Amino acid sequence: MVTGKRNNSPSKFLPIFIVIALILFSSGTVVHLITESWWFEAVGFAEVFWTRLIWRSLVWLGTFVVFALFLWGNYRLAMQLAPNTGEQFVIKDRYLKSRSLRFLEIKDLAAYAKSLPNYIALVVILFASLIAANQSMGSWETILKYFSAQDFGSVDPIFGQDIGFYIFQLPFYEGVRDWLLTLLLGAVVVSLVVYALKGSIKTTGNFSRFISGKAKTHLSILLAAIILFLALSFWLERYHLLYSEEGVVFGAGYTDVHARLVALSLLSFVTLALAVLFLLGIRQNTVTLPAYGMGLFIVALVLFRGVYPWFQQQFIVEPNELAKEKPYIAHNIQFTRQAYGLDVVQSEQYPAKAQLNRQALQANQSTISNIRLWDYRPLLSTYRQLQEIRLYYRFKDIDIDRYTLNGNYQQVMLAPRELAYSQVPERAQTWVNQRLKYTHGYGLVMSPVNRATSQGLPEFLIKDIPPVSQVDLQVTRPEIYYGEETDTYIFTGTSTDEFDYPRGGENASNRYEGTGGVPMGSLLRRLTYAYDLGSLKILISNYFTNESRIHYYRQIR
């Protein structure tokens, strides 16, 4: 009987380890996405969540696949075009004629010497593609706006483009340009590394033979493509002159239109010609044409981006600035009025009278009676001293609003009384109190903007706990579950009562009766939130019922 030796090599279990690692690494993200989908569904915006998730995923996947395939393809192409030295990688310099990389001479790695560089390259390329994919996810909204573009019905006076072009199309074109430039630059880096290690790049001898023929062709094509997109960059930059801050007003001025616009257009064509010279250099097997082209490009860049606009501004615009800039100032005024809707305002002439009499005051009593006298800063301090009542209540700031009170439309100042759980006595700061009992603030304070008591204090229209109103505006549900300082998650619909407000020697209690929050009565949802929020108590607590809900993202901004 022939017996075989069992294969207990670690490589046998490597796929299992990789799968387990991926599950552990991604589980937090997956669980968080699940809870996010529940929250968006609870607030009626499930479609927004799924649209955002799908487009972000598509952008990520598309970028990762394209980058990985393109970079790997250029790596394999460079490996094929590089001279065959009989060794995977070599280092050449004036001191070392030709020797393999030291780490590949180790006896234990000798068997992997041929394939190891490919594995290293694959890992590096996948990692670079992963970074590019993560960076590109944020562009999902730009892509979606491009496919949902609408015209504004108004065109700019310089290029004649609809305003929608600058909102929807231009950011997309610039994003695609940046994406492709990054892809091509990555391919150049990968190819250069391969050619350098394979000996295709020579650091000695004639400069024209710096790179061998096939490698030169490959790199020249990549560089020509990069230069083409640089030409596109100059062309797109023309449209950004509408955002120029160089003139007397914001927007394109005389120098922008008559110098910088011309300069960017010429630079675009010069850069396009440079790309052609790189391609001709391939055909003629020379670096002379690209070198001359680069020199011409640098000269054009200095002249068109620096000297020419400076000359226009100094010797043409500034000596006669008002006359030169007048049309562009008019553009600024026209589009500012249009942006704020002031171009449709009907103007009427009212004679200005220097006299102010009793009849005029009586005719404008509603305006006079709403002139604000209180400053919100000292008023906030007064509110806090008189009406916070307990240390764990907090007025964050003062708001100014208008209500119809006792039949009069009146301007008032008001502040909601929010819960500051950090001020609850330390001995009472338990998980049950924080998440189940101290769930909300209570009531508000309101006072007129222009009245005070004989002691100089605000004349309260609504005050105290529970709220007492001096007007016909009644506060029927004073509980505040969402506010400007409310940034923790809490649970409602549990088997325990919620703290409402202090009442003598005991506390008034309450049960949440609203429709907010995310249902989490099932064991699966409790398990999911326990993992997402990192709290085992959510899973093992006996206070939860089938009606329980979790409230988070409670801070109003």
BELQUI-V350130 format. One record per residue. SS is DSSP state (helix for helix, strand for strand, loop for the rest). PHI is phi in whole degrees, 0 to 359 (* if undefined). PSI is psi in degrees with one decimal (* if undefined). Layout:
ss: {SS & SS}
phi: {PHI & PHI}
psi: {PSI & PSI}
//
This chain:
ss: {loop & loop & loop & loop & loop & loop & loop & loop & loop & helix & helix & helix & helix & helix & helix & helix & helix & helix & helix & helix & helix & helix & helix & helix & helix & helix & helix & helix & helix & helix & helix & helix & helix & helix & helix & helix & helix & helix & helix & helix & helix & helix & loop & loop & loop & helix & helix & helix & helix & helix & helix & helix & helix & helix & helix & helix & helix & helix & helix & helix & helix & helix & helix & helix & helix & helix & helix & helix & helix & helix & helix & helix & helix & helix & helix & helix & helix & helix & helix & helix & helix & loop & loop & loop & loop & loop & loop & loop & loop & strand & strand & loop & loop & loop & loop & loop & loop & loop & strand & strand & loop & helix & helix & helix & helix & loop & helix & helix & helix & helix & helix & helix & helix & helix & helix & helix & helix & helix & helix & helix & helix & helix & helix & helix & helix & helix & helix & helix & helix & helix & helix & helix & helix & helix & helix & helix & helix & helix & helix & helix & helix & helix & helix & helix & helix & helix & helix & loop & loop & loop & loop & loop & loop & loop & strand & loop & loop & loop & loop & loop & loop & strand & helix & helix & helix & helix & helix & helix & helix & helix & helix & helix & helix & helix & helix & helix & helix & helix & helix & helix & helix & helix & helix & helix & helix & helix & helix & helix & helix & helix & helix & helix & helix & helix & helix & helix & helix & helix & loop & loop & strand & loop & loop & loop & loop & loop & helix & helix & helix & loop & strand & loop & helix & helix & helix & helix & helix & helix & helix & helix & helix & helix & helix & helix & helix & helix & helix & helix & helix & helix & helix & helix & helix & helix & helix & helix & helix & helix & helix & helix & helix & helix & helix & loop & loop & loop & loop & loop & loop & loop & loop & loop & loop & helix & helix & helix & helix & helix & helix & helix & helix & helix & helix & helix & helix & helix & helix & helix & helix & helix & helix & helix & helix & helix & helix & helix & helix & helix & helix & helix & helix & helix & helix & helix & loop & loop & loop & helix & helix & helix & helix & helix & helix & helix & helix & helix & helix & helix & helix & helix & helix & helix & helix & helix & helix & helix & helix & helix & helix & helix & helix & helix & helix & helix & helix & helix & helix & helix & helix & helix & helix & helix & helix & helix & helix & helix & helix & helix & helix & helix & helix & helix & helix & helix & helix & helix & helix & helix & helix & loop & loop & helix & helix & helix & loop & loop & loop & loop & loop & loop & loop & loop & loop & loop & loop & loop & loop & helix & helix & helix & helix & helix & helix & loop & helix & helix & helix & helix & loop & loop & loop & loop & loop & loop & loop & helix & helix & helix & helix & helix & helix & helix & helix & helix & helix & helix & helix & loop & loop & loop & loop & loop & strand & strand & loop & loop & loop & loop & strand & strand & strand & strand & strand & strand & strand & loop & loop & strand & strand & strand & strand & strand & strand & strand & strand & strand & loop & strand & strand & loop & helix & helix & helix & loop & loop & helix & helix & helix & loop & loop & helix & helix & helix & helix & helix & helix & helix & loop & loop & loop & strand & strand & loop & strand & strand & strand & strand & strand & strand & strand & strand & strand & loop & loop & loop & loop & loop & strand & strand & strand & strand & strand & strand & loop & loop & loop & loop & strand & strand & loop & loop & loop & loop & loop & loop & loop & loop & loop & strand & strand & loop & loop & strand & loop & loop & loop & loop & loop & loop & strand & strand & strand & loop & loop & loop & loop & loop & strand & strand & strand & strand & strand & strand & loop & loop & strand & strand & strand & strand & strand & loop & loop & loop & loop & loop & loop & loop & strand & strand & loop & loop & loop & helix & helix & helix & helix & helix & helix & helix & helix & helix & helix & helix & loop & loop & loop & helix & helix & helix & helix & loop & loop & loop & loop & loop & loop & loop & loop & strand & strand & strand & loop & loop & loop & strand & loop & loop}
phi: {* & 260 & 249 & 256 & 281 & 293 & 271 & 257 & 297 & 302 & 295 & 296 & 263 & 301 & 301 & 295 & 298 & 295 & 297 & 297 & 297 & 295 & 296 & 294 & 292 & 262 & 298 & 299 & 294 & 296 & 296 & 296 & 297 & 296 & 294 & 296 & 296 & 295 & 293 & 298 & 294 & 294 & 265 & 83 & 235 & 299 & 297 & 297 & 299 & 290 & 298 & 297 & 294 & 296 & 291 & 298 & 293 & 296 & 296 & 298 & 295 & 299 & 295 & 299 & 294 & 295 & 297 & 298 & 293 & 291 & 293 & 294 & 298 & 291 & 297 & 294 & 296 & 296 & 296 & 283 & 280 & 292 & 297 & 277 & 264 & 85 & 233 & 292 & 224 & 228 & 241 & 236 & 205 & 290 & 261 & 249 & 295 & 189 & 215 & 289 & 301 & 304 & 291 & 275 & 271 & 295 & 301 & 293 & 260 & 300 & 292 & 259 & 300 & 282 & 263 & 301 & 302 & 296 & 294 & 298 & 298 & 297 & 297 & 297 & 294 & 296 & 294 & 296 & 294 & 296 & 297 & 298 & 295 & 296 & 291 & 278 & 301 & 293 & 272 & 300 & 290 & 298 & 294 & 294 & 294 & 297 & 284 & 245 & 297 & 226 & 279 & 271 & 79 & 218 & 247 & 281 & 279 & 264 & 255 & 72 & 270 & 296 & 301 & 300 & 300 & 282 & 270 & 252 & 277 & 301 & 300 & 292 & 300 & 291 & 294 & 297 & 300 & 297 & 297 & 289 & 297 & 297 & 298 & 291 & 297 & 298 & 295 & 297 & 298 & 300 & 294 & 299 & 298 & 297 & 294 & 294 & 285 & 270 & 88 & 281 & 256 & 252 & 265 & 234 & 92 & 293 & 297 & 294 & 254 & 301 & 233 & 293 & 305 & 292 & 296 & 298 & 298 & 300 & 292 & 295 & 296 & 297 & 293 & 297 & 295 & 298 & 294 & 300 & 287 & 294 & 298 & 297 & 298 & 298 & 293 & 290 & 296 & 304 & 291 & 284 & 296 & 292 & 255 & 296 & 246 & 278 & 273 & 286 & 228 & 292 & 115 & 295 & 249 & 299 & 295 & 299 & 282 & 265 & 234 & 292 & 296 & 296 & 297 & 293 & 295 & 295 & 297 & 297 & 288 & 297 & 294 & 297 & 295 & 297 & 298 & 296 & 296 & 297 & 290 & 294 & 298 & 293 & 295 & 266 & 54 & 215 & 256 & 294 & 299 & 300 & 294 & 298 & 298 & 296 & 297 & 298 & 296 & 296 & 297 & 297 & 297 & 294 & 291 & 280 & 273 & 245 & 291 & 297 & 298 & 297 & 298 & 301 & 293 & 285 & 250 & 242 & 278 & 299 & 294 & 218 & 295 & 298 & 294 & 288 & 269 & 305 & 297 & 280 & 294 & 297 & 299 & 299 & 294 & 299 & 280 & 293 & 298 & 292 & 296 & 266 & 72 & 275 & 282 & 250 & 284 & 272 & 267 & 228 & 267 & 240 & 292 & 275 & 247 & 280 & 267 & 238 & 241 & 298 & 297 & 294 & 294 & 293 & 290 & 241 & 297 & 296 & 283 & 298 & 286 & 245 & 289 & 282 & 250 & 285 & 268 & 293 & 289 & 292 & 294 & 297 & 297 & 293 & 305 & 295 & 289 & 263 & 231 & 289 & 68 & 233 & 297 & 272 & 253 & 212 & 264 & 284 & 202 & 255 & 250 & 242 & 213 & 231 & 223 & 272 & 241 & 53 & 86 & 245 & 282 & 229 & 271 & 226 & 243 & 211 & 210 & 280 & 265 & 270 & 271 & 250 & 297 & 297 & 267 & 294 & 310 & 302 & 293 & 262 & 275 & 258 & 297 & 296 & 295 & 292 & 260 & 244 & 256 & 276 & 255 & 204 & 277 & 207 & 75 & 205 & 235 & 221 & 211 & 294 & 280 & 222 & 230 & 216 & 281 & 294 & 273 & 84 & 264 & 296 & 271 & 288 & 268 & 225 & 202 & 70 & 233 & 294 & 299 & 245 & 252 & 263 & 233 & 275 & 263 & 254 & 263 & 270 & 231 & 279 & 291 & 242 & 265 & 231 & 202 & 281 & 247 & 270 & 232 & 245 & 265 & 222 & 239 & 236 & 72 & 270 & 277 & 249 & 286 & 265 & 291 & 257 & 195 & 287 & 221 & 65 & 274 & 226 & 246 & 283 & 243 & 204 & 235 & 296 & 240 & 275 & 246 & 282 & 87 & 253 & 301 & 214 & 285 & 280 & 296 & 298 & 291 & 296 & 297 & 296 & 290 & 299 & 289 & 293 & 266 & 67 & 228 & 292 & 299 & 298 & 277 & 260 & 292 & 267 & 278 & 281 & 233 & 292 & 262 & 293 & 222 & 252 & 243 & 217 & 53 & 265 & 277 & 270 & 241}
psi: {134.5 & 125.8 & 140.5 & 151.9 & 130.8 & 140.2 & 98.5 & 23.2 & 140.8 & -27.3 & -22.1 & -34.2 & 0.7 & -45.7 & -37.7 & -44.0 & -39.9 & -43.6 & -44.8 & -42.3 & -41.6 & -39.9 & -46.3 & -38.2 & -36.8 & -8.6 & -40.4 & -42.3 & -43.1 & -45.9 & -40.9 & -38.6 & -36.4 & -47.4 & -34.6 & -40.0 & -37.1 & -39.5 & -46.5 & -37.1 & -38.7 & -32.8 & 5.3 & 21.2 & 39.1 & -36.5 & -36.9 & -44.6 & -48.6 & -35.4 & -46.8 & -45.1 & -44.5 & -45.7 & -39.4 & -40.5 & -41.8 & -42.6 & -43.4 & -49.7 & -44.3 & -44.1 & -44.7 & -46.5 & -47.4 & -45.8 & -45.9 & -46.8 & -42.7 & -44.0 & -41.3 & -38.9 & -41.2 & -33.7 & -48.0 & -38.1 & -42.8 & -37.4 & -35.8 & -36.0 & -23.2 & 150.6 & 141.9 & 106.1 & -1.7 & -4.8 & 155.6 & -52.6 & 143.6 & 158.5 & 128.6 & 133.8 & -173.4 & -19.7 & -32.7 & 118.1 & -56.4 & 115.2 & 150.4 & 157.2 & 136.4 & -41.6 & -16.9 & -7.5 & -6.9 & 135.8 & -43.3 & -22.1 & 1.4 & -38.2 & -22.6 & 4.1 & -33.2 & -38.4 & -18.1 & -44.1 & -35.7 & -41.1 & -41.9 & -45.3 & -40.6 & -43.8 & -45.2 & -43.5 & -42.6 & -39.0 & -43.8 & -39.1 & -36.4 & -42.7 & -45.4 & -40.5 & -42.5 & -38.4 & -31.2 & -15.8 & -32.5 & -11.4 & 5.4 & -37.3 & -37.8 & -41.7 & -43.8 & -38.3 & -34.3 & -43.7 & -11.0 & 26.5 & 144.4 & 149.1 & 145.4 & -14.1 & 15.7 & 137.1 & 152.8 & 152.3 & -7.2 & -51.7 & -12.0 & 21.2 & 143.8 & 147.3 & -30.3 & -26.5 & -39.7 & -19.9 & -39.9 & -49.9 & -47.3 & -46.2 & -33.4 & -46.1 & -41.3 & -36.0 & -42.3 & -41.6 & -48.1 & -39.0 & -46.6 & -36.7 & -42.0 & -41.5 & -46.1 & -39.8 & -38.7 & -40.6 & -38.4 & -44.0 & -46.6 & -45.7 & -42.2 & -42.0 & -44.7 & -47.6 & -35.3 & -43.7 & -24.8 & -1.6 & 13.1 & -18.4 & 122.8 & 132.3 & -2.0 & 162.3 & -164.2 & 136.3 & -31.4 & -18.7 & 23.4 & -37.7 & 137.7 & 163.2 & -55.7 & -39.0 & -38.7 & -41.2 & -47.0 & -50.6 & -35.1 & -39.0 & -44.1 & -44.0 & -37.1 & -39.6 & -40.7 & -42.6 & -35.1 & -41.4 & -26.6 & -37.9 & -41.6 & -35.8 & -45.0 & -38.8 & -43.3 & -29.2 & -23.3 & -39.2 & -21.9 & -6.9 & -22.5 & -15.5 & 15.4 & 142.5 & 16.2 & -25.4 & -167.8 & -23.5 & 164.3 & 134.5 & 176.9 & 130.2 & -169.9 & -48.3 & -37.1 & -44.2 & -40.2 & -10.2 & -59.0 & -37.0 & -44.9 & -42.0 & -44.7 & -36.6 & -44.7 & -40.8 & -33.9 & -42.8 & -36.6 & -42.5 & -37.1 & -41.3 & -35.5 & -39.9 & -39.5 & -39.2 & -36.4 & -40.6 & -37.7 & -32.6 & -31.3 & -45.4 & -38.9 & 0.9 & 52.0 & 153.3 & 1.7 & -47.6 & -48.9 & -36.1 & -45.3 & -39.9 & -40.6 & -39.7 & -44.6 & -39.5 & -43.2 & -42.3 & -44.9 & -37.8 & -44.3 & -44.3 & -49.0 & -34.2 & -24.8 & -62.5 & -49.7 & -49.6 & -37.6 & -43.3 & -45.0 & -46.0 & -43.9 & -39.8 & -9.9 & -44.3 & -55.8 & -36.1 & -20.4 & 52.5 & -44.4 & -45.4 & -39.3 & -38.4 & -9.2 & -46.2 & -33.0 & -29.1 & -39.2 & -39.4 & -43.4 & -45.7 & -43.5 & -47.9 & -23.8 & -45.2 & -40.3 & -39.5 & -36.9 & 7.2 & 19.4 & -7.7 & -11.1 & 10.5 & 133.2 & 122.8 & 136.5 & 147.2 & 128.9 & 127.3 & 132.6 & 124.0 & 133.8 & -14.5 & 136.9 & 114.0 & 179.4 & -38.6 & -39.8 & -39.2 & -41.8 & -34.8 & -21.7 & 36.2 & -35.2 & -31.9 & -44.1 & -40.3 & -6.5 & 16.0 & 124.3 & 128.8 & -30.1 & 137.1 & 134.1 & -25.2 & -53.8 & -28.8 & -37.1 & -42.0 & -38.9 & -43.6 & -46.6 & -38.4 & -36.7 & -27.3 & -0.3 & -30.1 & -47.8 & 154.0 & -28.4 & 9.7 & 149.4 & 131.5 & 116.6 & -49.0 & -179.9 & 133.8 & 151.6 & 127.3 & 178.7 & 135.2 & 155.3 & 109.2 & 122.2 & 36.4 & -2.6 & 134.2 & 114.4 & 141.4 & 131.0 & 164.3 & 136.5 & 160.5 & 132.1 & 146.8 & 97.0 & 161.8 & 127.6 & 91.2 & -27.0 & -18.5 & -0.5 & 140.4 & 139.0 & -37.2 & -18.3 & 0.8 & 72.6 & 167.9 & -40.0 & -44.2 & -43.4 & -39.8 & -25.6 & -29.7 & -56.4 & 79.8 & -14.5 & 157.6 & -172.7 & 119.3 & -171.5 & 172.0 & 137.6 & 140.0 & 154.2 & 158.6 & -11.7 & 19.3 & 148.6 & 160.8 & 175.7 & -20.6 & 1.4 & 13.7 & 159.5 & 145.8 & 101.4 & 131.1 & -35.0 & 134.8 & 175.7 & 172.3 & 121.9 & 162.6 & 134.3 & 123.0 & 135.9 & 2.4 & -176.0 & 11.8 & 112.9 & 138.7 & 102.4 & -25.7 & 86.7 & -4.4 & 135.2 & 103.5 & -18.9 & 130.3 & -173.3 & -21.6 & 5.1 & 103.1 & 17.9 & 163.2 & 145.4 & 167.9 & 138.6 & 170.0 & 23.6 & -178.6 & -1.2 & 149.0 & 152.8 & 144.4 & 130.0 & -62.3 & 156.9 & 138.6 & 91.5 & -127.1 & 1.8 & 175.3 & 137.1 & 142.6 & 170.0 & 159.0 & 136.4 & 129.1 & 10.3 & -173.0 & 6.5 & 176.9 & 168.3 & 125.3 & 136.2 & 40.7 & -24.5 & 155.5 & -36.1 & -43.5 & -37.5 & -41.4 & -42.4 & -46.3 & -32.8 & -41.4 & -42.8 & -40.0 & -4.7 & 38.1 & 110.3 & -25.4 & -29.2 & -33.1 & -37.6 & -7.3 & 142.8 & 2.7 & -15.4 & 145.3 & -179.4 & -16.4 & 3.3 & 146.2 & 148.5 & 136.2 & 119.6 & 176.9 & 52.1 & -5.0 & 124.9 & 123.2 & *}
//
